[in-house]
């Protein structure tokens, strides 16, 4: 494929992603325990990450709605799996944040069981996007989460959030270090995406990635 053809294909997928997320998205359901999980339908992509990493903000940026997913400055606010849909055969799943040390141990164990049940039992789950704060890079609890995804044999891709908080050179350095940190992980997608919910950086690229998954590519 020539450079011009690659550029045309990239722009085409960006447009497909824009159209996909321009649909009216709505809350489908929330699941605080495995028995409350909705029946699988179509393609699902999920968003995981440390508490307060910006999952809800990123989902809102993707769909172009300010309050579809609830945002909070309080770590550990999302304590259940939250499902969002549009008339597109695609479901977005906001997963509970991990790594919040103040959560009771019983609650953490309950979240872990819920997440593992979800990962193991969703035939339509095409990818988990693991969000990493660009200012801090990979932490030990991120690596624990990646190990869980590897064990569950679920494809995942790392997405840097709050990338606008870094200078371009620093962002490139963090992106390269993050990619190196997952190079040997069996279920990891090799490309690390840098995003900002505030400025829109990387949002078209992430939409395009999800559009490819929704199309079966």
Steps between C-alpha positions, in 0.01 A plus 500: 500500500638841406530786746207676331286186526591457867405862566168456320426183699587678824268790418222256402523322837505833681175588325345163581599553862349848503171373359494204740534721805274777369200276569294569815654287774310403813543307821395138456555363850743470789614181668621501862532119504532218240130415512413851377706483181287564189481232232787534251397668174726602212849637550614629838804709589584578860699771676713420804752693705606623840245695699472859379704436182224654288295209362166678522645819352646306209170324430322838503759639258457203265122537478503881506268515800593681818320280751437155352752345739514643850827667590634565846813623671443237768708185438298178495169665408419248223442173687315306233513418130307763305375425147428764232344434159391667178326352197830377364549144626767629738505521879743709706575370849633721779679270746560567870823682572773297665779593739293701748663405829223637723235263367407224747665166423164327461396762246824460305450122497145548372619731222771253403250213476264714293774605260641150455151356440441770239834443325456123490138492389453762227533345155455840333768678703750600233736717699566661836654846486721540806541867587830623640556853633769641270647698790579184697542215251456133590464425872505168685122481520483559123732203451277290728203589280691414183593163651130433564419585138781278374369213713148556368640508143317827427649735242587837649658827391657771713371856474684790662263758649562865590770513232452877467664539841838399355737670260523323161847363571398367840186345353703321233730368772211371713331344195819315406559382858141378526526309173823341620327399823245286317720370219503141627146480630300242301163678483626856452448702183842652416378854423464743791256786440542843660179692574357803674132528583547872546664589168377211286852373435489141374121473514457457120766227502331314788161529330654357183651207693163419652327537163736236360409264784129564450542420130676174580847616391 
